[in-house]
């Protein structure tokens, strides 16, 4: 199945793109996605520190993904 990934903040620089289409096996979870991203992009090794949103809703690792989902990778934000 194909999903669309959106990268925000530093993740755009780490991957080199704002968005990509990404292929996963059927019944993949957010955890499966994270594992795949770390394997494909060494620069995302700290992905467990990032928030993941699926179709504009924050998601935990057990959420199953579906064809066409829009998934955002959101790094921690600091400021003052």
C-alpha positions in Angstrom: 0.0 0.0 0.0 1.1 3.6 -0.6 0.9 6.4 1.9 2.1 10.0 1.7 4.6 11.2 4.2 5.0 14.9 5.1 8.2 16.1 6.8 8.3 19.1 9.2 11.1 21.0 10.8 14.5 19.3 10.9 13.1 16.2 9.3 12.8 18.1 6.0 16.5 18.6 6.1 17.3 15.1 7.2 15.4 13.5 4.4 15.9 16.3 1.8 12.3 16.6 0.8 9.0 18.1 2.2 7.0 15.0 1.2 7.3 11.6 -0.4 5.1 8.7 -1.4 6.1 5.7 0.7 5.2 2.0 0.2 4.4 -0.3 3.1 3.0 -3.8 3.4 -0.7 -4.3 4.1 -1.8 -4.0 7.7 1.4 -2.0 8.6 1.4 -0.1 11.8 3.0 3.2 12.7 5.8 1.2 14.4 6.4 -0.7 11.1 6.6 2.7 9.4 9.1 4.0 11.9 11.2 0.9 11.4 11.1 1.2 7.7 12.0 4.9 7.8 15.1 4.3 10.0 16.2 1.5 7.6 15.7 3.8 4.5 17.0 7.0 6.1 19.8 6.7 8.6 19.3 10.3 9.4 16.0 9.5 11.1 17.6 7.3 13.8 15.9 9.4 16.5 12.4 8.9 15.0 11.1 7.6 18.4 11.5 11.2 19.7 9.2 12.6 16.9 5.4 12.8 16.9 3.5 11.0 14.2 0.2 12.2 12.9 -2.0 10.1 10.7 -4.7 12.0 8.8 -4.2 15.0 11.1 -4.6 13.0 14.3 -1.7 12.2 16.6 -1.1 8.4 16.5 0.5 5.8 18.7 2.7 3.0 17.4 -0.2 0.5 17.3 -2.3 2.4 14.8 -2.8 0.5 11.6 -2.2 2.5 8.4 -4.3 2.3 5.3 -3.9 3.0 1.6 -3.7 6.7 0.9 -3.1 7.8 4.5 -1.4 11.1 5.0 1.3 10.8 7.7 3.2 13.7 9.2 6.6 13.3 10.9 6.9 16.1 13.5 10.1 16.6 15.4 10.1 18.1 18.9 9.8 21.8 19.1 11.5 24.1 21.5 11.4 27.8 21.9 11.2 30.6 24.4 
